[in-house]
């Protein structure tokens, strides 16, 4: 059984599309769990009316991604009848999948039993544009290199020609199949330190320490929006309000408090790693500001 956990907050149109595509899956042994963290746009009513078989768990708006996902996982841990054979699939509601998506996962799990299998991400507006195919993480210089750009020139056609398993150092939570037993061995997502961003990467690090491989395959992909962070990096402003959001908002992937906690928790360099990482963040913003077309 695959339990699909989808945290949502409003955006019911996207949730509708996501659930609609899940309903068309060729592989049928799955249960969808939507964790509605305080939506105000009648998301719950829409789901009940159109997808009555979906399980809905409720939050009060303070769960964020990690807390909402954890709530779904805890529910599965209670209802699962076979913790050794069941799986959790973490999925975001703004993703589109093909009808063989779950089937492709099933074809790999027997070949790679102690593995966590993620999803390639393709541009929802241009399927040939490769957004994500793994990350190479150099802890010594605090550098994360996208494999999609480095190895495949952001081309899905190049990735399909490669047609092999890809090992990645980190995995985002959008479309990741995780053995249910792994949460007993690794723990849940760290919602205290990483409520919205980085909890998935932190889990990746802990999972590898527990002996799990992080894998991707060209046949397993999601269609994703190119700018999915909620922070506009195409319209950078070096003023107080914008930088306050970028560096301190819970909604920003560049939140310095979160990145500091990740450095201290997961790297031997600790504060030095954080300082190098912070410099990289500033350089990233400066380059985006200089080279983004007006």
C-alpha positions, 0 to 999 in steps of 0.5 A, a space after each residue: 500500500 502506498 499512502 500519499 500524503 499531500 499538505 495543502 493550504 488553499 489553492 483548491 484548484 491546484 489540489 483538484 488537478 492533483 487529485 484528478 491525476 491521482 484518480 487516473 493512476 494505473 496502480 490502484 493500491 494507494 490511499 490519498 491523505 490530504 492534510 488541510 492546514 486551515 484552508 479558507 477557500 472551501 478546499 475541504 468541501 471540494 475534496 468531499 464532493 469530488 474525491 470522497 475516498 480521500 482522507 482529510 486531516 485538519 490543521 489550524 494553519 500553524 503546521 506548515 509543510 513539515 508539521 502537516 506531512 508529519 500529521 499524515 505520517 502519524 496517521 499512517 503509522 496508526 492505520 497501517 497493517 504492514 509497516 514492513 511493506 507499506 510506503 509513504 509518498 510525499 506529494 505537493 498539491 501543485 504537481 501534475 503526474 502521469 497515469 503510470 507514475 505510481 507504477 514506475 515507483 513499484 517497478 523500482 522498489 523491488 530492485 532497490 529495497 533500502 532506498 528512498 526514491 524521489 521524482 525528477 521535476 520537469 517544467 509544467 509549461 515545457 516538459 523538455 526543460 529539466 528542473 531537477 534531477 538530483 543534487 551534489 552536496 559538497 559539505 567542505 565548501 557549502 556548495 550544492 550543485 544541481 545535477 540537472 544543469 551540470 550533467 544534463 544541461 537542463 534537458 530532459 532529452 539528455 536525461 532520457 538518453 542517460 536512462 540510469 539510476 541517479 544517486 543524489 545527496 539530497 532530496 526535496 519532498 515533492 514526490 518522494 517514496 519512502 518505506 514506512 519503516 524508515 520513519 521508525 529508523 530515521 524519525 519524522 521530519 524536523 518540524 521544530 527546526 525546519 517548519 517549511 523549508 529544509 526539513 526534506 533535506 535534513 531528512 535526506 541526511 539522516 536517512 543516508 546515515 541510517 543506510 538508505 540510498 537516495 535515488 532518482 530515475 528518468 521514468 519517474 517525474 512530476 510536472 512542476 512550476 519553475 518558481 515554486 518557492 513562493 519567493 520572487 527571485 526574478 524581481 529582487 529588490 535590495 531594500 529592507 522589506 524584501 531582504 527581511 522576507 528573504 532572510 527571515 520569513 518562514 516562507 523563504 528557502 533562504 531563511 538564515 535561521 533555518 540555514 544556520 540550524 541545518 549547518 549546526 545539525 548536519 555539518 562538521 564545519 558548523 558555524 563556518 559552513 553557515 558563514 560560507 553558505 550565507 556568502 553564497 546566498 548573497 552572491 546568488 541574489 546579486 547575480 540574479 539582480 544583475 542578470 535578470 532581464 527587466 
